[in-house]
Amino acid sequence: MKAVFFDIDGTLFIQNKGVPKSTIEAIKKIQKNGHKAFICTGRSRAMIPQNPILDIGFDGVVGACGAYGELDNQVVFDNHLSDIQLQKMYEIFRRYDTMYILEGTEYIYYDEVTFEDNPDDWYVQLVKSMLKERFISVQYAMKHFGKVEANKVSLAEKNGISNEPLYDLFRTDYEVLVHDFKVAEIVPKGCHKAKGMERMCNQIGVGICDSIAVGDSINDVDMLRAAGIGICMGNGTEIAKKNADYITKDLYDDGIYHALRHFGLF
């Protein structure tokens, strides 16, 4: 049995473009042959859509860059940022006037203070359209729930100003993953997709050598390296391709179907 881990964005689909039929067919074929199929994404659980992703019928989810794990619809690990970590983050983000979101299992949180000048930002609109009533402010959460439960942070450059000086403040205690499209993810040190993949393999009794990772970007590099076989999509970034064992076709050129058949999973 192989455990196959799939990134979402740029691997299973591109937002608003759908999942290729060949991808769904390939995943069902490998499951029929006794293999396990998992999502392994930088998205927190709250940001993984039922349609079109979860409806495919995965055996489990590794989310929030390895901080969250779900097997057969049961949570098996869920690591949150502490109240102390969050308080320090609030102070730094406000000092730098940085727009950010805190990503959790149920909710995505924004800060009214840093968001008030950017209500029409593309990233804000994307999250709002996905989450609707589950997109709430930190202030609302503290007032009504008394707490914020978040696995990671995502932030975007504001007004075209680089966040590099800000990222440097976090690099000692956190992993900072900077994407080409001016969005970055901040997760605690040691928390990454490869670690989440390893924890899930332990849950199902499969060695990491019997895992396959499929991804396309910088936050997939560690899992591409750690897996028994690392597969990069043809549309992937150069850094992901350099760290993969195999480069398949593009997402919408039946890339996943081609790769899984190439390695004899069906």
Backbone hydrogen bonds, N-H to C=O, Kabsch-Sander energy under -0.5 kcal/mol:
donor,donor_aa,acceptor,acceptor_aa,energy
3,A,210,D,-1.9
4,V,2,K,-0.6
4,V,36,K,-3.1
5,F,3,A,-0.5
5,F,212,I,-3.4
6,F,38,F,-3.0
7,D,214,V,-2.6
10,G,13,F,-2.8
11,T,8,I,-1.8
12,L,8,I,-2.4
13,F,8,I,-1.9
14,I,18,G,-0.6
17,K,14,I,-2.7
18,G,14,I,-0.6
23,T,20,P,-0.6
24,I,20,P,-1.6
25,E,21,K,-2.4
26,A,22,S,-2.3
27,I,23,T,-2.3
28,K,24,I,-2.1
29,K,25,E,-2.0
30,I,26,A,-2.2
31,Q,27,I,-1.9
32,K,28,K,-2.1
33,N,29,K,-1.3
34,G,31,Q,-1.8
35,H,30,I,-2.5
36,K,2,K,-2.6
38,F,4,V,-3.2
39,I,60,G,-1.9
40,C,6,F,-3.2
41,T,62,V,-2.5
46,A,104,G,-1.7
47,M,44,S,-1.4
48,I,45,R,-1.4
54,L,49,P,-2.1
55,D,50,Q,-2.6
56,I,53,I,-1.8
57,G,54,L,-1.5
59,D,37,A,-2.8
60,G,37,A,-0.9
61,V,70,E,-2.7
62,V,39,I,-2.4
63,G,61,V,-0.5
63,G,68,Y,-2.2
64,A,43,R,-3.3
65,C,41,T,-1.8
66,G,41,T,-0.5
66,G,63,G,-0.6
67,A,63,G,-0.7
67,A,64,A,-1.0
68,Y,63,G,-2.0
69,G,77,F,-3.2
70,E,61,V,-2.8
71,L,74,Q,-3.0
72,D,59,D,-2.7
74,Q,71,L,-1.6
76,V,69,G,-2.7
77,F,69,G,-1.5
79,N,67,A,-2.7
80,H,78,D,-0.6
81,L,150,A,-3.4
86,L,82,S,-2.5
87,Q,83,D,-2.4
88,K,84,I,-2.1
89,M,85,Q,-2.0
90,Y,86,L,-2.7
91,E,87,Q,-1.9
92,I,88,K,-2.0
93,F,89,M,-3.0
94,R,90,Y,-2.3
95,R,91,E,-1.9
96,Y,92,I,-2.0
97,D,94,R,-0.8
98,T,93,F,-2.9
99,M,156,A,-0.5
101,I,154,S,-2.8
102,L,109,Y,-2.5
103,E,101,I,-0.5
103,E,152,K,-2.4
104,G,102,L,-0.6
104,G,107,Y,-2.0
108,I,134,R,-2.4
109,Y,102,L,-2.8
110,Y,136,I,-1.7
111,D,100,Y,-0.6
112,E,110,Y,-0.6
115,F,111,D,-2.0
116,E,112,E,-1.1
118,N,115,F,-2.0
121,D,118,N,-1.3
125,Q,121,D,-2.5
126,L,122,W,-2.1
127,V,123,Y,-2.2
128,K,124,V,-2.7
129,S,125,Q,-2.3
130,M,126,L,-1.5
131,L,127,V,-2.7
132,K,128,K,-2.3
134,R,131,L,-2.1
135,F,132,K,-1.7
136,I,108,I,-2.1
136,I,134,R,-0.8
138,V,110,Y,-3.1
141,A,137,S,-2.4
142,M,138,V,-2.5
143,K,139,Q,-1.9
144,H,140,Y,-2.7
145,F,141,A,-2.7
146,G,141,A,-1.2
147,K,141,A,-0.9
150,A,148,V,-0.6
151,N,103,E,-3.1
152,K,103,E,-1.3
153,V,186,I,-2.1
154,S,101,I,-2.4
155,L,184,A,-2.3
156,A,99,M,-1.4
157,E,182,K,-1.9
158,K,161,I,-0.6
159,N,157,E,-0.5
161,I,158,K,-1.7
166,L,163,N,-0.7
167,Y,163,N,-2.5
168,D,164,E,-2.0
169,L,165,P,-0.6
169,L,166,L,-1.1
170,F,166,L,-0.6
170,F,167,Y,-1.6
171,R,167,Y,-1.1
173,D,170,F,-0.6
174,Y,170,F,-2.0
175,E,187,V,-3.7
176,V,174,Y,-0.5
177,L,175,E,-0.6
177,L,185,E,-2.7
178,V,176,V,-0.7
179,H,177,L,-0.6
179,H,183,V,-2.7
182,K,179,H,-1.2
184,A,155,L,-2.8
185,E,177,L,-2.3
186,I,153,V,-3.0
187,V,175,E,-2.1
189,K,173,D,-2.1
191,C,188,P,-2.0
192,H,190,G,-0.7
196,G,192,H,-2.2
197,M,193,K,-2.7
198,E,194,A,-2.4
199,R,195,K,-2.4
200,M,196,G,-2.1
201,C,197,M,-2.4
202,N,198,E,-2.2
203,Q,199,R,-1.5
204,I,200,M,-1.4
205,G,201,C,-0.8
206,V,201,C,-2.6
210,D,207,G,-2.0
211,S,208,I,-1.5
212,I,3,A,-2.6
213,A,229,I,-2.5
214,V,5,F,-2.7
215,G,231,I,-2.4
220,D,217,S,-2.0
221,V,218,I,-1.1
224,L,220,D,-2.4
225,R,221,V,-2.1
226,A,222,D,-2.0
227,A,223,M,-2.1
228,G,208,I,-1.1
228,G,211,S,-0.8
229,I,211,S,-1.4
231,I,213,A,-3.4
231,I,229,I,-0.6
232,C,246,Y,-2.7
233,M,215,G,-2.2
234,G,249,K,-1.9
236,G,233,M,-2.2
237,T,216,D,-3.1
241,K,237,T,-2.2
242,K,238,E,-2.2
243,N,239,I,-0.8
244,A,241,K,-1.2
245,D,230,G,-2.3
246,Y,230,G,-1.8
248,T,232,C,-2.5
248,T,246,Y,-0.6
253,D,250,D,-1.6
254,D,251,L,-0.7
255,G,250,D,-1.6
255,G,251,L,-0.5
258,H,254,D,-2.6
259,A,255,G,-2.2
260,L,256,I,-2.7
261,R,257,Y,-1.9
262,H,258,H,-2.1
263,F,259,A,-1.8
264,G,261,R,-1.7
265,L,260,L,-2.4
